[in-house]
Amino acid sequence: MFHIGMDDFRGIAEEVLRKGNNLSFIAGGSSMSPFIKDGDTVVVQPAQSLHIGDTTLCKAPEGRLILHRVVKVTTSGVVTRGDACLTDDGFTSIENTLGRVVRVSGRGFNFHLRFPFSILIARGLLRPSRFSRHVFLFSLAKRLASLLG
């Protein structure tokens, strides 16, 4: 494994995906937590079409790459938001949408790519804070049930 700068990575990602190949890399940051965690391996394929709930690799207006979930689709682009974020990233044109996440491996809750979870997350019905609470309550109920017999 080796590390490269953001500008080099952006150039490689754009070239690989534009040629129709999948791109695999290690995600950094916490904006998609708990579903994609810092250090998880992500596989992105070129985006033929995007739907609400898909996780996409986009080029932000300032040029950096972001890996966030689609919360709105229009004919000319998408609006994305990190799962751990409260606000949208803003509009991203189709030209700046590089690909769609098809696989994640690592420490995150990786069921999030499957329907209906992706739609629930995108609609804000399953947010990280709510998800954490539900996991806690579920594990507490399971422990109580085992204690009570």
N, C-alpha and C positions, 0 to 999 in steps of 0.2 A: 504494500500500500504506500502511496505517496501523496503529498499535499501539493495543490496548485493554487494560484491566486484566483480571485473571483472573476476577473476579466478573462483569464485563460479558460476557466471552467465554463463560463457563459459561451465563449466561442466554440468550445468542444461540444457542449450540449446542443447548441443550435445546429451545428454541422451534422452531428450524429443523428439527431431526430429528423432533420430536413431530408436526410438520405433514406429515411424509413426504417432506421434501426432503433432497437431499444437501448436505453441508457440506464446504467446502474450506478448509484453513488450512495455515500453515507450522508444522511440528513444532519443538519446542524440547527440548533435553536429549539425553542419550546413553544412556538406559536401553534403547533398542531397537537400538543399534548392534551390528553393522555393517549391519543390514537397513533400518533407518530412521535417518537421520543428522540431526543438528541442522541445520535449514534446508530439509529436504526438504518438498515439498508433498504433503499427504495429503488424500484424498477419503474421507469417511465417509458411508455410507448408513444409514438406520434399520435396526436389527437385527430381522429377522423371527424368525430362530433363529440360535443360535451353536453352533459345533462346536469341538472341540479343534483348535488350530492357527490359528483365526481371530484377527485382531488387532482389538481392540475399544476404543472410547472409553467409559470408565467414570467415574462420579463416586465418588471415594474417600470413606471415612467422614468425613474432615475437610472435605470439600467441594471439594477440588481435582480437576481432571480428569486422568486418566492414560490413555495410549495404550499398552496392553500386550497380550501374546498370551494367549489362553485356554489353560489347562493342565488344567482340570477343569470339567465341566458337570454341574449337578444340576438337579432340577426347579424349584428356587427361585432359582437364580443361577449364577454362575461364579466360578472362581478364576483369577487372572491372574498373569503374571510378565513382567517386562521381559527381552528376549533377552540383555541384558548383565548381568542380575542373577542372583544365586545363590539367592535366597529368593523365595517366593511373596508376592504383595501381600495375600493374605487373600481372604475371601469378599466378592463383590459381588452384591447382589440384582438380580433382573431389572429392577426399577424404576429402579435406578441404572446400568444398562447402556444407554448412549445409542445406540450404533451400531457398525457393522462397517466396517473399512477395506476399500475396494474398489480403490484405486489409490494408488500412491506414485510420485512423480517427483523426481529429484534425484540425489544422490551415493551413496546406499545401494545394497546388493545387493537389487534389488527383485523378484527371482524368488520371494521368500519367501512371497508370498500364494498361490502355486500349490501344489496337492497334488502330490506327497507332501512337499515341503519344509516346509510349515507344520506337518504332523504330526511330522516328524522334529525340528524345532526345539522344538515344544511338549513332546515326550517327553524332551528333553534330549540327544538323540543327536547333534544338530548344534548345538553351542554356539559362541558367537563365538570362544572360544579355540581350540577344535578346528577351527572353520572357517578361522581365520587360518592355523593350522598346515597344513591340507590345501591351501589356496591356495598357501602358500609351497612346500610339497613338490611340488605339481603344476607350478608355474612353474619350479622348480629342475630337475625331471625333463624338462620340455619344453626348457629351455636345454641340458641335457646331451645330449639326443637330437639337437638341431640341431648341436651341436659335434661329436658323434661321427659324424654323417653320415647 
